Amino acid sequence: MFRDIYRIRVAEKFSFFLLLSVFLFSCSKEPVREQKPPPDPPPPADTTNYKYGFFIVNEGNFNWGNASVTFIDSATGLAEQDIYQLANNRPLGDVAQSMKVFRERAFIVVNNSNKVEVVNLRDFESVKSIEGFNSPRYIEFVDSAKAYVTNLHKDISVIDLNTLTVTHSIPTPEWTEGMVRYQQYMFVTCVGSFNEPNSKRKAKVLIINTKEDRIVDSIQTGKEPMGIVIDKKLKLWVLCSGGWDGYEPPVLVRINPDLREVEKAFIFPTSAEIPDRLAINPSGDTLYYLKNGIFQMAVNSASLPTQAFIPSSGRLFYGLAIHPIDGTIFATDAIDYVQDGKGYEFSSSTGAQINVWQAGRIPGSFCFGQQQNRKTIQ
Amino acid sequence: MSREIGSKGSGFIVVFFFFITLKTVFPQSGSDTVRLKEVEIKAGFQIDNRGFKRVKMDSTILIPRMEMSLGTLLSQYSTIFIKSYGASNLATPSFRGTTAHHTQVEWNGININSPMLGQIDLSLVPVSQFEGVEILYGAAGITRTSGAFGGIVNLASGPDWLNKTKVTLSQTLASFQNFTTDLSVSLGNTNFQSLTKMNLGSGKNDFPFFNDYADSVMRQANAGNLQIGFSEDAFIKIRNRHLITGRLWYSSSRREIPPLNTNPDPSHDENQEDRSWKGVLEYKYVEKAFNFTIRSAFVNDFLHYRYNGLVDAKHRYSSSINQFRLAFSGFRRWTINPGVDYTYSWVNSDAYAGQKRRTVLAGFTEVIFIPSKKLSLSCIAREEVVDGLLMPFIPALGVEYRPWPNPNISFSGNISRNYRYPSLNDLYWETWGNPDLLPEISYSAEGDITWNWLSNDKTFFMEIEITGYYILLKDMIVWTPSSSGSSVWIPENISEVLSRGLEFGINASILLGKTSLDLNGTYNYCRSTYEKQLTPDDASLGKQLIYTPVNTANTSLRISRKNFYFSYIFNYIGRRYTGKDNLTYMPGYNLSNIFFGKNIHMNKFVLSLQLEINNLFDLDYQSVVNRPMPGRNFALTIRGNFTDKSNK
């Protein structure tokens, strides 16, 4: 009997000590959050100034919340990752679609977080988080007091740049994408309703009077007009993908903005390859777009280029931009969307690779800050 | 940071302790747990498997966790890693470093993975709906199906012929307005048994969490769920020769899906409805030298997913599954188990252009040769014809060697080749499905040592199992951006994965006077890596698969004495990478859960009261990036059980 009691006491003591050790063992706990590698090399002292260099905007995976911004310093040529998180100690959000600099401030359009993050270029610290969008895509500045933001749904938001709020909106027939200013108008590509198939969507370019914030006219284009640029002769170019469902072959159209009509249409030979990311060089005489590789076309060319100027060579080119001063070609490689990508710089004359940088997850677009007369860094 | 739940929690505890300090008024009689002089052997690790590893989880583990989902149960007790998006949200399994496609879930031998996705959402399967769980590892699943490179989880409910009447009713009240009701009625005699189960669960799941993005504590929004289930299993035994089984299982769930914590949109509207009917009719004939089973099942699943007005998609699939199994042991040392399966599935989905069908005709046989008491060999061959096309041949060879009766130790191993045909989504998803996809192929090898020991006075039982495995997965199907354009993704057979690891398990049961202790532990080491560089900048070669931890461990300790029991469960989940380049990761963490309760016996009636405290140390963690998980939470269960067994 005493042995029984002894056994029981032992068991009870054992369980008590087990519990106690478990309590002690599991005491302090850091919150479990996604970890990113520390910056390598550590940023030099004066890199808290983001004015001289350019940015790669990394979308991040949809519904993962891992959007970020990479900064490449003009002076050193080195890339610094995740600068928004570093400066503000919180994540940027979900799907950073685009970014633009205006008067010492950067505006980052975070599509799936429904926000435009405004930071100052001195230290990338957040000035304001503007809310009230409908899945925002791109931002374009009308003047020092006003900017437009296109949305996937419903309308174009109008931001007051003094209060940094959405003051009102311009209702649109659904998804609006790229914008270009011409005189007192904003030309905006309008894809149509997000949910509808391309057979039903009415693809067009909207013409908005920027003094009255009102749609005054529209020009019909091919299906899914995405990118829009203006050339040296003040003609507008719109790249239409033909539809994600291959509804029709892609087409590149040239628009006369005064007559408000399509002057010329370059139809692509097949809908099996979809061109994207229309861009133009600073002298306004050469167009660029991605179609597996990087294609280059003079604005007075009679036909579409048949071969890529810079072939992809197995890379997944996702973003494309032309340097606003040097005219060099910048592109991103998203690899497979489930690892960090890369940014490239190529010569616009030879197509040779000049630079490559590590970027973040799904690098999609570029943003060029204020540039000194920069030399290309070898 | 303060958690409002603290005050509610202490309320629970006060009520609970009041109950368990009530002295039992009624005399105790016929109580098994009190009179037990021997430890109950719940041998989880099966010996005599001829090299094909199986583990059983029986009702003693399942009953106290009845209000849970299968996903939560497996994450706490098994070696399977469960990737969870949140409380009662999507939970998918990863077995031995393979993906959710390579784990199959079966219900009494019927495959219930969706043929569309090729996987199953474990949060939709409530533990209360079945009586036992059996896990088949790797090649052990080849007699059941192809494609389960990782393994199979089989949910089973069998007849208890000694049962006369058994009724169980339980009600659980848990944190965040979670309520679960389970009713189980089992009636019968030595020739007939009927098992009826119903469950009803609902929850708001508005748990508080710290949102880094908003820099404040918020309540999880749009996370409610409602689940209803009903099942009926009927068994008729005629002269110990014929067994007729009929089963029916209906389940319906509606789940709200919360927004990502970086998109705290109050108008976020994302939800999913799942409705499923499953029915089986089975006939088994038993003779001395052989027995055969004919089984015919019908499964109908409906899924409706809505996302913020952007997506509104309905999918419906139906399957007719027919199986014939023969077990022939007429020869002295040989047993031959051939079988034929015929499955016909059809899918109507908003994402497919028109109805899609699939027929699978499978023929297989297992030949077991036992030359002596020490050695047994098993050879499995399986061949399938899918939509008229002959699939790769599936062979497996297993061996088990038991050199001594004492100690009871078995050395076993197997090698196999397996394949998995693409899911219907891979083949037929609107515009981008790839009907030219080839099946994935796997080669695997496995070695195992299992040992168990029972003390002479039968108060101490222990078992240990160590398994090493090596799996090469070729032609793995991955959705990647195509050369047509970065916005166009198609599935392709391009990837290659090598998974190798170690599984260690220990179970011990100790009886000390009137106290019994049960210890269960598992530890997993798994290196599962990408073996192909697909593009020039691809940095994934040799890196660990995303969301696949290298180290995981589960331990549970259960102490019971008289009618009181206490259980502590500890889970460690190692680092999981969130990019194929392994640059970003979710850090490893450990979770502790406890539950304790008291059984009050009154003749044939048992009243149980149980309190569960999950995430005991209130860890602020995420399993999937930016998907918050609840902090400390409680569940109080009151269960009444009436059992009338026959005396045979």
Interface residues (C-beta under 8 A of the other chain):
Chain A: D4 R7 I8 V10 A11 E12 S15 L18 L19 V22 S26 C27 K29 E30 P31 V32 R33 E34 Q35 K36 P37 N63 W64 G65 N66 R90 P91 G93 D94 N112 S113 N114 F194 N195 S241 W244 D245 G246 A272 E273 I274 P275 D276 L290 K291 N292 S313 G314 R315 L316 F317 Y318 D333 A334 I335 D336 Y337 V338 Q339 D340 G341 K342 R361
Chain B: F210 D212 Y213 D215 L260 N261 T262 N263 D265 G309 L310 T431 T480 P481 S483 S484 G485 S486 S487 V488 L512 G513 K514 T515 L517 L534 T535 P536 D537 D538 A539 S540 I546 L557 I559 R561 F566 Y568 F570 T578 G579 K580 D581 L583 T584 Y585 M586 P587 Y589 N590 S592 L616 F617 L619 D620 Y621 Q622 V625 N626
